[in-house]
């Protein structure tokens, strides 16, 4: 295990190229703060304390992915110290196979990444829309969520989630869209679901406040957690019902559980499946199973196994940034596993690096 937080260099934004370079342990929040001062952003997840390398090397989904792709899609170059001790650059011009592997192949498999450079995009104010539905409508909300996203402009994004905590179970669709379009989006989402919402709210934020809102709204007090994922080619009625059934089977009093649906459509879905190591191009969605246990972890790990079994007929695999112990690498990399194994053999022939996925 390496602690990379003291690596020198800091965040450097180049206005001429629109690219930002940072050490691997730089928090996503620090990147957002630095870039926002120049009116720029990068596509990241909603947990701002996550490190840039950990997020990007596994893919990197977030609220900007429908228009800007994965964070790994914006990775233009990286510096990697190989197990041999040699420092190399991975880019389109130098060691392009290593850059391919770093763009979604997971962290800690080829060497120690000491610097990453990303392309950026211009930022703007946004509306945040929360549309709440009856708990029993979760399956219908999932189908409507997918159907709305398939026709929505790529400047809009949404997740669907079901949260179970001490106050009960709650179901909603959370969307972001250009400032001023929130009310129209709320109506379109409700229409796509076909169920009368139990509540709707629309707020407008600047980009940094949007980042803070999403972080606090989804995970206000991060604790030790158990997590996993399943990827779906499509969210049809059968898949949606199985996801809802897994949510309903969560043991009462076992802790706080979120089933969070992330879309895999939009810009990130237009990249060819073999163009980067991230394999889930052309798929519809993934569910993140996230649990903060209130008792023995074995209770929720048992439920997580039950959730996987419930959706197994519809699941194509998992997302490596939600990696689970004891799973096959093929579950996370699909058709890209053979090439990943070859790249690893080239850059780490002695198999010095070990991330928990032994491919």
Secondary structure, DSSP 8 states (H G I E B T S, - for coil): ----TT-S---EEETTTTEEEE-TT-BHHHHHHHHHTTTEE----S-TTSBHHHHHHT----TTHHHH--TGGGEEEEEEEETTS-EEEEESSSSHHHHHHHTTS-SSSSEEEEEEEEE-EE---EEEEEEEE-GGGHHHHHHHHHHHHHHS-TT-EEEEEEEEETTEEEEEEEEEEETT-HHHHHHHHHHHHTS--SEEEEEEE-HHHHHHHHHHHH-TT--S-EEEEEEES---HHHHHHHHHHHHTS-TTSEEEEEEEEE--SGGGGS-TTTSS---TT--EEEEEEEEESS-HHHHHHHHHHHHHHHTTTEEE--GGG--TT--THHHHGGGHHHHHHHHHHH-TT-----S---
